Amino acid sequence: MMSSSDDVQGEGPSRTQRHYERIGTQTGTSFCQTLIHLLKGNIGTGLLGLPLAVKNAGLVLGPLTLLCIGFIAVHCMRVLVDCSHHLSAKTNRQSLTYGEAVQYGMENVSWLRRHSHWGKRIVNLFLIITQLGFCCVYFVFLSDNVKQVVEAANATTFNCQVDGGNQTQVLVPSFDSRLYMLCFLPAFILLVFMPNLKYLAPLSLIANLVMAASLVLIYFYSITHIKFPIDLPMVGRAKNYPLFFGTAIFAFEGIGVVLPLENKMHRPQSFSLVLYLGMGIVTFLYISLGTIGYMCFGADIGGSITLNLPNCWTYQAVKLLYCFGIFITFALQFYVPAEILIPSIVARVSEQWELTVNLLLRAILVVFTCALAILIPELDLVISLVGSVSSSFLALIFPPILQMLTFHSEGLAPASVVKNLVISLIGLVGFLAGTYVAIEQIVARNALKHELQ
């Protein structure tokens, strides 16, 4: 992968490298622990939505574009790390957050220096939008999957081949999925009341194991039920391609965990290997499950591949286990916006009201994400919209701009400037087209539902 140290002309890396060697503590995370955290930060509901994304792009164009997006996303992660190192050395700081890196990068440019604090605020705003967007997706994912399990419970068997089909049949219609979201709301509120994430560690470990086991079973079913000959379009319709982009960038948007993971490593010098190995595994999973899932279920593929699994207890259990994993992950995703928004508000109240205000704000944020999910109860479109609106900026647009700001005084090679502009332009076009098409589809589906009622 490319790195900014190769792009800079002028100052050598010795100063940054000397500081880089000082980062990390004796109690930091190991190579394997960091790799596991990186995988966990990138594998979630986005992975399960990629078969539909491949359908939108086509059986050949989809995987090829996923590979390209993966390469660009990893390069942007590497750029963010390199800029953080350079700015840490320049400001004599041990480590920087994403927002702080953008703020100090803007201070390198004289006409932006006065407004540099807005850099941190804008990055934090998009982090909040992205993480709360993930939480909205989790509400929709849980409601859709649990609803399907409940509706098919009477006909669920222990024989996964009994009906000769490969998709859960709705036999006893229950109430609307939005009512399921309201049922989950109290549980999510209690979950985010957890005072410290360390108390969730045992449940998080279990959640990781059951999600891994669920993925193995999903892969097994998909691979063993591919129908031959395969008669699927190699290239999808142009109007659906922006939806593919939104889902793909939603899945790849793990850039927010990169700096925290590197800052906590015992030997951060090996983080490059962690990044390339971890994201290589992630990219392989994305491309393989997206392609295999589409080849298995074809045009019937749902917003999540779990919705296409059959009426037998093995695969109904897969849905419920994955739902448990996503439920626990909700608290981890919620932690980021909560830590950005809540402390500054709590600091303004008296000490006796701090706990009450803290819990009240957490409850309000969860209710807000639930309300958004109820307004847009379409899993595939919510994923695409969140990816297009916020993930495009964090994963593709901001890192190239940050590199140009960081090395403004040292000078960048013309080829690097062109490369950064192209990547940011791809992100901007994806943001505009993906957001427009996702909103258009949401309006169209809501209109269709009203006509059918």
C-alpha positions in Angstrom: 0.0 0.0 0.0 1.1 3.6 -0.5 2.0 5.7 2.4 2.5 9.4 2.9 6.2 9.0 3.7 6.8 8.0 0.1 4.9 11.1 -1.1 6.7 13.8 0.8 9.5 15.7 -0.6 12.0 17.5 1.7 12.1 16.7 5.4 13.2 13.1 6.2 11.3 10.8 8.5 13.9 10.7 11.3 12.1 13.1 13.6 8.7 11.4 13.2 10.3 8.0 13.5 12.1 8.9 16.7 8.7 9.9 18.2 7.0 6.9 16.7 9.4 4.6 18.6 8.2 6.2 21.8 4.5 5.5 21.3 3.1 2.5 23.1 3.3 1.3 26.7 4.3 -1.9 28.5 0.6 -2.6 29.2 -0.5 -2.0 25.6 -2.4 -4.5 23.4 -0.5 -7.3 21.7 -0.3 -7.9 17.9 -3.1 -10.6 18.1 -5.3 -8.5 20.3 -5.1 -5.5 18.0 -5.8 -7.7 15.0 -8.9 -9.1 16.6 -10.1 -5.6 17.5 -9.5 -4.4 14.0 -11.5 -7.4 12.6 -14.3 -6.8 15.1 -14.4 -3.1 14.2 -14.9 -3.9 10.5 -17.2 -6.9 10.5 -20.8 -6.4 11.4 -24.1 -5.9 9.6 -22.4 -4.3 6.6 -20.9 -7.7 5.7 -24.3 -9.4 5.7 -25.7 -6.7 3.3 -23.0 -7.1 0.7 -24.7 -9.9 -1.3 -27.5 -7.4 -2.1 -24.8 -4.8 -2.9 -23.2 -7.2 -5.4 -26.6 -7.7 -7.0 -26.9 -3.9 -7.5 -23.5 -3.8 -9.2 -23.4 -7.1 -11.0 -21.7 -10.4 -10.5 -18.4 -9.2 -12.1 -18.5 -5.5 -11.5 -19.5 -5.8 -7.9 -16.5 -7.9 -6.6 -14.0 -5.9 -8.7 -15.3 -2.6 -7.3 -15.2 -4.0 -3.8 -11.6 -4.8 -4.3 -10.9 -1.3 -5.5 -12.8 0.3 -2.7 -10.9 -2.0 -0.2 -7.6 -0.9 -1.6 -8.5 2.8 -1.4 -9.9 2.4 2.1 -6.8 0.7 3.4 -4.6 3.3 1.8 -6.6 6.1 3.5 -6.2 4.3 6.8 -2.5 4.2 6.2 -2.5 7.9 5.3 -4.3 8.8 8.5 -1.8 6.9 10.6 1.2 8.6 8.8 -0.3 12.0 9.3 -1.0 11.3 12.9 2.7 10.3 13.4 4.0 13.4 11.7 1.6 15.8 13.6 2.3 14.0 16.9 6.0 14.7 16.5 5.4 18.3 15.4 3.2 19.1 18.4 5.1 16.9 20.9 1.9 14.9 21.6 2.1 11.2 22.3 -1.0 10.4 20.3 -3.8 12.1 18.4 -7.5 11.3 17.7 -8.9 11.6 14.2 -10.4 15.0 15.0 -7.2 16.3 16.6 -5.2 15.2 13.6 -7.4 17.2 11.3 -7.3 20.2 13.7 -3.5 20.3 13.8 -3.3 19.6 10.1 -5.3 22.7 9.5 -3.0 24.7 11.7 -0.2 24.0 9.1 -2.0 26.3 6.6 -1.9 29.9 7.6 -5.3 30.9 6.2 -7.0 27.9 8.0 -5.2 28.3 11.3 -7.8 30.6 12.8 -10.6 28.1 12.1 -8.7 24.9 12.9 -11.0 24.0 15.8 -13.7 23.5 13.3 -11.7 20.6 11.8 -12.1 18.6 15.0 -15.7 19.5 15.3 -16.6 18.4 11.8 -14.8 15.1 12.1 -16.6 14.5 15.4 -19.9 15.4 13.8 -19.4 12.8 11.1 -18.3 10.2 13.7 -21.5 10.9 15.6 -23.6 10.6 12.5 -21.8 7.4 11.4 -22.0 5.6 14.8 -25.6 6.6 15.5 -26.3 5.4 11.9 -24.8 2.1 12.8 -27.2 2.0 15.8 -30.2 2.7 13.6 -29.1 -0.2 11.3 -28.9 -2.5 14.4 -32.5 -1.6 15.3 -33.7 -2.5 11.8 -31.5 -5.6 11.6 -32.8 -7.0 14.9 -36.4 -6.3 14.2 -36.4 -7.8 10.7 -34.6 -11.0 11.8 -36.5 -11.6 15.0 -39.8 -10.9 13.2 -39.0 -13.5 10.6 -38.1 -16.1 13.2 -41.3 -15.5 15.1 -43.5 -15.6 12.0 -41.9 -18.9 10.8 -41.7 -20.6 14.3 -44.7 -22.9 13.8 -43.3 -24.4 10.7 -39.6 -24.5 11.7 -38.2 -28.0 11.6 -34.9 -29.8 12.4 -34.5 -30.8 8.8 -33.0 -28.0 6.7 -33.9 -29.8 3.5 -37.5 -30.5 4.3 -39.1 -27.9 2.0 -36.5 -28.1 -0.7 -36.3 -24.3 -0.7 -33.8 -21.9 0.6 -35.7 -19.0 2.1 -37.8 -18.6 5.2 -41.5 -18.6 4.5 -43.7 -16.3 6.4 -46.5 -18.5 7.7 -48.1 -16.6 10.6 -47.8 -12.8 10.0 -47.2 -10.9 13.2 -47.2 -7.2 13.9 -45.2 -4.6 12.0 -41.4 -4.6 12.4 -41.5 -1.1 13.8 -43.3 -2.5 16.9 -40.5 -5.0 17.3 -38.1 -2.0 17.5 -40.2 -0.5 20.3 -40.0 -3.8 22.1 -36.2 -3.7 21.9 -36.0 -0.1 23.0 -36.0 -0.7 26.8 -33.3 -3.4 26.5 -31.1 -1.1 24.5 -31.5 1.7 27.0 -30.6 -0.5 29.9 -27.6 -1.8 27.9 -26.1 1.7 27.4 -26.6 2.5 31.0 -23.6 0.2 31.7 -21.1 2.6 33.4 -18.0 1.0 31.9 -17.5 -1.1 28.8 -15.2 -3.5 30.7 -18.3 -5.0 32.3 -19.4 -6.0 28.8 -16.2 -7.8 28.1 -17.4 -11.3 28.8 -20.6 -10.8 26.8 -18.6 -9.2 24.0 -16.3 -12.3 23.9 -19.3 -14.5 23.7 -20.9 -12.3 21.0 -17.7 -12.5 18.9 -17.7 -16.3 19.1 -21.3 -16.7 18.2 -21.1 -14.2 15.3 -18.0 -16.1 14.0 -19.8 -19.4 14.2 -22.9 -17.9 12.5 -20.7 -16.7 9.6 -19.2 -20.1 9.2 -22.7 -21.6 8.9 -23.8 -18.9 6.5 -20.8 -19.5 4.3 -21.5 -23.3 4.4 -25.1 -23.0 3.4 -24.4 -20.4 0.6 -21.6 -22.5 -0.9 -23.5 -25.7 -0.8 -26.7 -24.3 -2.4 -25.3 -22.4 -5.4 -27.4 -23.2 -8.4 -25.8 -24.1 -11.7 -25.8 -22.9 -14.3 -25.4 -19.4 -12.9 -27.5 -17.0 -15.0 -27.0 -13.7 -13.3 -26.2 -10.3 -14.8 -22.4 -9.5 -14.9 -23.1 -5.8 -14.6 -26.1 -4.3 -12.7 -28.3 -1.4 -13.7 -26.6 2.0 -13.5 -29.3 3.5 -11.3 -28.6 0.9 -8.6 -24.8 1.4 -8.6 -24.9 4.3 -6.1 -26.8 1.9 -3.7 -23.9 -0.5 -4.1 -21.4 2.2 -3.3 -23.2 3.2 -0.1 -23.4 -0.3 1.2 -19.8 -1.1 0.3 -18.4 2.1 2.0 -20.6 1.4 5.0 -19.0 -2.0 5.3 -15.4 -0.6 4.9 -15.9 2.3 7.3 -13.6 1.1 10.1 -11.3 4.1 9.9 -12.5 5.4 13.2 -10.9 2.6 15.1 -7.5 2.8 13.4 -5.8 5.5 15.6 -7.3 4.3 18.9 -6.0 0.8 18.2 -2.5 1.9 17.1 -2.2 4.3 20.1 -2.9 1.4 22.5 -0.5 -1.1 21.0 2.5 -2.3 23.0 4.6 -2.3 19.8 2.9 0.2 17.5 5.8 -0.3 15.0 4.1 -3.5 13.9 0.7 -1.8 13.3 1.3 -1.6 9.6 1.4 -5.4 9.4 -1.8 -5.6 11.6 -3.5 -3.1 9.3 -2.6 -4.9 6.0 -3.2 -8.4 7.4 -6.5 -7.5 9.1 -7.9 -5.5 6.2 -6.8 -8.2 3.8 -8.9 -10.7 5.7 -11.8 -8.2 5.8 -11.6 -7.5 2.1 -11.5 -11.3 1.3 -14.6 -11.9 3.5 -16.5 -9.0 1.9 -15.8 -10.1 -1.6 -16.3 -13.8 -1.0 -19.6 -13.5 1.0 -21.0 -10.8 -1.3 -20.3 -12.9 -4.4 -21.2 -16.4 -3.0 -24.4 -15.0 -1.3 -25.6 -13.4 -4.6 -24.8 -16.6 -6.5 -26.8 -18.7 -4.0 -29.9 -16.6 -3.7 -29.9 -14.6 -6.9 -32.5 -11.9 -7.4 -34.3 -12.9 -4.2 -31.4 -11.8 -1.9 -32.6 -9.6 1.0 -31.1 -6.6 2.8 -29.3 -9.1 5.0 -28.3 -12.6 3.8 -29.7 -14.0 7.1 -33.2 -13.1 5.9 -32.8 -15.7 3.1 -31.8 -18.6 5.3 -34.3 -21.6 5.5 -36.9 -22.7 8.0 -34.9 -25.0 10.2 -33.7 -24.5 13.7 -30.0 -24.5 12.8 -30.4 -21.4 10.6 -33.1 -19.8 12.7 -30.6 -20.1 15.6 -27.9 -18.5 13.3 -30.2 -15.4 13.0 -30.9 -15.2 16.7 -27.2 -15.7 17.6 -26.1 -13.0 15.2 -28.8 -10.8 16.6 -27.4 -11.3 20.1 -23.9 -10.4 18.8 -25.3 -7.2 17.2 -27.2 -6.4 20.4 -24.0 -6.4 22.4 -22.1 -4.5 19.7 -24.7 -1.7 19.9 -23.2 -0.6 23.2 -19.7 -0.5 21.7 -20.9 1.6 18.7 -22.9 3.9 21.0 -19.9 4.5 23.2 -18.2 6.8 20.6 -21.0 9.4 20.2 -21.8 9.2 23.9 -18.2 10.1 24.8 -18.2 13.0 22.4 -21.6 14.5 23.3 -22.3 13.7 26.9 -19.3 14.8 29.0 -19.4 18.5 27.8 -23.1 18.7 28.8 -22.7 16.9 32.1 -19.9 19.2 33.1 -22.4 22.1 33.1 -24.6 20.7 35.8 -24.1 20.3 39.6 -22.4 17.2 40.9 -25.6 15.8 42.4 -27.3 15.8 39.0 -24.4 14.4 36.9 -25.5 10.8 37.0 -29.2 11.6 36.3 -28.3 13.9 33.4 -25.8 11.3 32.0 -28.4 8.5 32.0 -31.1 10.8 30.7 -29.0 11.9 27.7 -28.1 8.3 27.0 -31.7 7.3 27.0 -32.6 10.3 24.7 -29.9 9.3 22.2 -31.1 5.7 22.1 -34.7 6.9 21.6 -33.5 9.1 18.8 -31.8 6.2 17.0 -34.9 4.1 17.4 -37.1 6.9 16.0 -34.9 7.2 12.9 -35.1 3.4 12.4 -38.9 3.5 12.7 -39.0 6.3 10.1 -36.9 4.3 7.7 -37.5 0.6 8.4 -35.7 -0.6 5.2 -32.5 -2.4 6.1 -30.7 -2.2 2.7 -31.6 1.5 2.2 -30.6 2.5 5.8 -27.2 0.9 5.3 -26.7 2.6 1.9 -27.8 6.0 3.2 -25.5 5.9 6.3 -22.6 4.7 4.1 -23.2 7.4 1.5 -23.8 10.3 3.9 -21.1 9.9 6.6 -18.8 7.0 5.9 -17.8 8.5 2.5 -16.4 11.6 4.3 -14.6 9.7 7.1 -13.2 6.9 4.9 -12.4 8.6 1.6 -12.7 12.4 1.6 -11.0 13.5 4.8 -7.8 11.4 4.8 -6.5 12.7 1.4 -7.3 16.3 2.4 -5.6 15.7 5.8 -2.4 14.5 4.0 -2.3 17.7 1.9 -2.8 19.8 5.0 -0.3 17.9 7.1 2.6 18.1 4.5 1.6 21.5 3.2 4.8 23.2 4.3 7.1 20.3 3.3 5.5 19.9 -0.1 3.8 16.9 -1.8 4.8 15.4 -5.1 2.4 16.5 -7.9 1.4 12.8 -8.4 0.4 12.6 -4.7 -1.7 15.7 -5.0 -3.5 14.3 -8.0 -4.0 11.0 -6.3 -5.5 12.7 -3.2 -7.9 14.8 -5.3 -9.1 11.8 -7.3 -9.8 9.8 -4.1 -11.7 12.7 -2.5 -13.6 13.2 -5.8 -14.6 9.5 -5.8 -15.9 9.9 -2.2 -17.7 13.1 -3.0 -19.5 11.7 -6.1 -20.4 8.6 -4.1 -21.8 10.8 -1.3 -23.9 12.8 -3.7 -25.2 10.0 -5.9 -25.6 7.5 -3.1 -27.5 9.9 -0.9 -29.8 11.0 -3.7 -30.7 7.4 -4.9 -31.1 6.1 -1.3 -33.5 8.9 -0.4 -35.4 8.5 -3.7 -35.8 4.8 -3.0 -36.9 5.4 0.5 -39.6 7.8 -0.7 -40.7 5.4 -3.5 -41.0 2.4 -1.1 -43.0 4.4 1.4 -45.4 5.6 -1.3 -45.8 2.1 -2.5 -46.7 0.9 1.0 -49.3 3.6 1.4 -50.9 2.5 -2.0 -51.1 -1.1 -0.8 -52.7 -0.2 2.5 
